[in-house]
Amino acid sequence: MEEVLRAAESGAQNVSWTRENGSMLGNISANPLKRNEDVAKVEVTVLVLVLLLALTGNACVLWAVSATKRHQSRMYYFMKHLSIADLVVAVFQVLPQLIWDITFRFYGPDLLCRTVKYLQVVGMFASTYMLVLMSVDRCVAICQPLRTVDKSIDRFCVLFSWALSLIFSSPQVYIFSLREVGDGVYDCWGDFVQPWGAKAYITWMSVSIYILPVVILSVCYGLVCFKLWQNLNLKTKRGPLRAFVSRASRDAHPLSGVSSVRLVSKAKIRTVKMTFVVVLAYVVCWTPFFFVQMWSAWDPAAPREDMAFIIAMLLASLNSCCNPWIYMFFAGHLFHDLMHRLCCGCGCGCRRNPTEKHCRRRHRGTSSTYIIRNTNHGPSLAHTSSTGWVQGPTNL
């Protein structure tokens, strides 16, 4: 006990890189033998809600993406991996922290301590880097619309991001271990050889997870806004000419409905809006968090037990919860596909009687058709509603 207190007085700070344990970067210079029980109850309540929302939301997004033909597109590919990263955050970061806040002490061997601390950071890195990939992809799609990107490049970028996340999280294995924090009291605790080690590590994590990604995101959306502004001016100047060409094209091809170029442009703008809202949520959730982390690292007198500090650190956890609901809002067909799959699974929406075996849905433009096939090879029943894509047969 006396050795721990002397180490704290000499500046050897204990750091716990987790989101909610008083400080994601840790209980810096905190007393490891006691805690504020009122704050702990608030943390447990928030973590339970965050865990449930993150698990259900991201699982629904993955299920809905797998249910639609659009899951082969680049945007949905990045969206799928961002949801996987958020699930990693929920399972390997929020859940262990919730258990830890309930028990107060870490009960497990040293290997489990190091593994938990390592996985807690992997999801944070991966979620951030997947968001950066999505933003860069939308920037390229808007600024260079005629450029063709090979799917192998997308896979390489995603794998490279996961590899960087695994590599950048490796210091956790060496910093944290099962240590004696008091007389016969053991906990999963971090320690640095040099007094400046905690400041350097916290600053590095803040730069790699927040500052540098935000700079990249700002550049991407700055270019996107500039390009959209250019296109708007170009459309304004060439409006009469484009109207004449459009009429001539319809006369030459009477069966062609709406301009495919305009439809693609609207689709890209919609995905840009969705990604921008996801980025905005990321900035709103993470800015207060990293602010208090840097404050705690560089100011020994920082009010680490203050409720405002706790709220700022808990706010970061909400980022993994809000992303799936943003997807559902902007890509309404995801929610529709999810509800359709649930209805077909329970037999309450597609199957009208025990003899119906197949349910197929067709989407053309803004309408969809449900076709119910009967085992007696009788006439099919069709029902039309609003939606947006094509789905093949589904066995009930």
N, C-alpha and C positions, 0 to 999 in steps of 0.2 A: 504494500500500500504506500509506504513512504517513498519507494523507488518511483512509483507511478506519479506521485505528486511532485517529486523533484524533477522528473522528466517534463512534466507539464510546465513547471516554473521555468525551466531552462529553455523552453521553446520547442521541444520535441512534441509536435502536435499529432493527435490521433485523428485520422480522417476516415470516414466511412462513405464511400462513393455510392450512395443510394438516394432515391428521390425524397423519401419522406422521413427519414430518421433524424428529425430535427434539422438536419442539413443533408442535402444529397451528397455533398462532399464530406459530410460527417459532423459529428459532435466535436467540433474543433475546440480544443482546450476545455472540453466539457468533463464533468465528473462522471466516470463510467460506472459508479456504484449507486447512483440514484437517478430518478427521472421525474418529470412533472406528470402525474397521473391524469390530470384534466386534459392536458395536451395529448397524451397517449390515447385517451378515449376519442377525442376528435379525429386523430389520425386513423384509428381503427375504423371508425364509421365512414370516413371519406374513402379509405382504401377498399372497403367492401363494396361501396357503390361503384367506384372506378373499375374494380375487377369485374363485376357483373356486366357493366355497360361495355367494357372493352371486349370481353369474351363473346357476348351475344352479338354485338354490333359487327365485329370483324369476322366472326364465323358466318353471319348472315351474308356479308359481302362476298366472301369466298364461295359460299354456296350459290349465291345469285350469279356470280361471274361464271361459274362452271355450268350454269343452266342456260346460258345464252350463247349464241353463235359468235358474239362479239368478243368472247374471251381470247380469240386469236389476235386481236388488234394490239398495237403497241401500247396504247393508253391503258387498256385493261391488263396488259402484262405487268406494267409498272404498278398499277393499282393493286393487283394481286399480291405482289411482293411487299408493298407497303403495308397491306393488311396482315401479311405473315409477320412482318417485323413488329407491328403493333401487338400481335398475339404473343410474340416472344417477350415483349415488354410486360404484358399482362401476366404470363405464366411464370417467367423466370425473374421478374423484377418486382412487380406489385404483390404477387402471392407470397413469395418468401418474406418480403418486408412486412406484410400483414401478419404472418405467423410470428415473425420476430417481435413486432409491436405487442402482440398478445402475450407472448411468453417473457418479454423483456430481455431474456438471455438467449444466446444462440446455443441450442442443444444439438450437438453433432460433432463428428471428428474434424480434424484439421483439413482433410481433403475436401470434405463437403463445404467447409467455410470458404476455402479458396475458390471452389467451383461456383458456388452461389454468387460470390462477389464478381467473378469473371462474367457470368452469364447476365448479371444485372446490367452491365454496361454494354454488352454486345447488342441487345435490343435497342438501346438508345442510339448508338452509332448507326445501326442498320436503318432504323426509322428515319433518321435525319438524312442519310445519304440516298435512300429511295425517294424521298421528297425532292432532293436536288436533281436526281435523274429525271423525275417527272417534269420538273420545271424546265430543264435543259431540252427535253424532248419537245415540249410545247413551244419553246422558243425557236427551235429548228423548224418545227412544222409551220410556224407563222412567218418567220423571216426567210425561209427557203422552202416554199411550198412544193416546188417541183423536184426537190431532192428525194431520191429513193434510198432508204436506209435498210440494210440487210438485217434480218432477224437475228442472225448470228452476232451482230454487233450489240444488239440489245441484250442478248444473253450474256455476252462477255462483260458488258458494263454492270449488269446485275451481280454476276458472280464476283467481279472485281470489288464491288461495293461490300458484299458480304465478307470477302477476304480481308479488306481493310478493316472492317468492324471487328473481325476476330483478332487481327494483329494489334490494332490500337487498344484493345481491351486487355491484352496480355499483362501489362504492369500490375493489374489487380491481383494476379496470382502471387506476385512477389511482395506486394505491399501488405496484404491482409493474411492473417493467420489466427489460429486459436491461441489466445494469449491470456495470461493471468493478469487480470486488472485489479485484483485485490487479494486478500488472504483467502486462498482457496476458491476464488471466484474467477471463472474463465468466460471469455466472450470472443466473438469473431471481431478482431480489432486491427486497425491499420497503424503502422508506425513508419517513421522516416529516420534515416541515419543522421541527416543534416537538418538543422532547424528551418532552412529555407526550402526543404523538399516539398512540404505541403503547399506552399505558395506556388512553386514551380509546377507542381502536378495539377493543381486546381486551375491555374492559368492555362496550361496546355489543354486540358479537357474543355474549358470554356471556349478556347479558340477553335478547336477541332470539331466540336459538336454544335456550337452556336455562332460565333463571330464569323468564321470563314464561310460556312454555309449561307448565312444571311447576306454576306457580300455577293456571293454567286447568285443567289435568288434575286437580289436587287438588280444586278446587271441584266439577268435574263428578262425580268419583267419591265425593266427600262427599255430594252430593245423591242420587246413585244409591243409596248405602248407606242413607241416611235413608229414601228411598222404599221400598226393599225391606224395611226394618225395619217401616215402617208397614203394608205389605201383609201381612207375616208376622203381625203382631198382629191385623190385621183378619180374616185367614183363621182364626186361632185362636179369635177371639170368635164368628165367624159359621159355624163349622164345621158344627154340627148343622143350621142352616137351609139351608146350601148343599147338604148331603147330601140333604135332603128335596126341594129344588128339582131337583137332578140326577136323582133317581129319578123324579120326576114328568115331567121332560123326556124321559127314556128311554122311559117308558110312552107318552107322546104321540107320540114319533118312534122307533119301534123300530129303524129302519135307521140311526140316527145312533149312531156308535160312541163315540168319546171326545170330551169337551168341547173344542171348537175354541179356546175362550178359554184353557184350561189349556195346550194345545199351543203357542199363540202365546207365552204367558208363559214357558214353558220355553225356547223358541227364543231369545227376547230375552235371558233370563238367560245362556244359553250364549254368545251373542255378546258380552255384557258381560264375562263371564269371559275370553274370548279377548282382547278389547281391553285389559282390565286387565293381563293377562300381558304383552302387547306394551308397554304403558306401563311396567310394572315392569322389563322388559328394557332399555327406553330409559333409565330412571333409573339402573339399575345400571351400564350401559355408559358413560353420559355424565357422571355425577357425579364420578368420579375424574379424568376428563379435564379438565373445566372447573375443577376445584379446582387442578390443577397449572398450568393456563394462567394463572389469576388470580395464583397464587403467583409464577410466572415473570415476569409483567408488573409486579407491585408490589414484588417483593423482588429486588434486584440480586444477592443472594448465594444465590439458589435453586440447588439442586444439579441443574442441567439435564442433566448427563451421567450422573446416577445411573440405575441400571437400573429402580428403582421408578418414576421419571418416565416412562421409555420404556414400561414395561408399562401404566401408566395411560393413556398416549396411544394405544397400540395397542388397548387395550380398547374404545375408542369405535368402531373399525371393525367389531367383531363385531355391532353392532346391525343392520347391513344384512344380516347372514348369518342371524341367528336368527329374524327376523320370518317368513319363508316357512315355516319348520318349525313355528312356533307355529300358523300358519294350518292346516297339514296335520294337526296334532294335534287341534285343536278342531273343525275341519270335515273329518271323516274321509272324507266323500263326495268331497272334492276329490282326495284321493289315489286313491280308487277310480275317479273319472272319468279321472284322468290315466293310471292303469294300463290302464283299459279302452281308452282312445284309443291307447295304445302297442300293446296287444295287437291291436286291430283294424288298426292300421297295418302291423304285421309279419305278421299273419295267423296268430298262434299261439294266440289265445284265442277269437276269434269265428268265424273261417272254418275249417270242418272239411274242405272239399274244394274243388277249383278251380271248381265250378259255383255256389258260393254268392256272391251279389253284394251283399247288404245285411245289415247288422247293426243291430238296434234294441234299445234297452234301456228298460224301463219300471220305474219305481219307485213303489210305493204303500206309504206308511207306512214300514215297516222291511224291506220285501222288494223285490227287483228281479227282473225277468224279461228274459232275453235271448232274442230271437226271431230265428232264422236263416231267411232266405227263400231259396228255391231258384229257379233260373232256369227250371226245368221246371214251375213253379207247382204243385209237390207240397205235401204237408203241411209245416207249419212245425215246427221243433224249438224247444222252450222249455226254458230252464234258469233256476232261481230261486236267488238268493243274497241276502245281506243288504246293503242300501244305503239310499238315501234320496230320490231325486227322479226326474223324468221327462226322458228324452232322446229326441229324434226320430231318424229314420233317418240312418245314416251310410254313405256310399258307401265301399266298400273298394277 
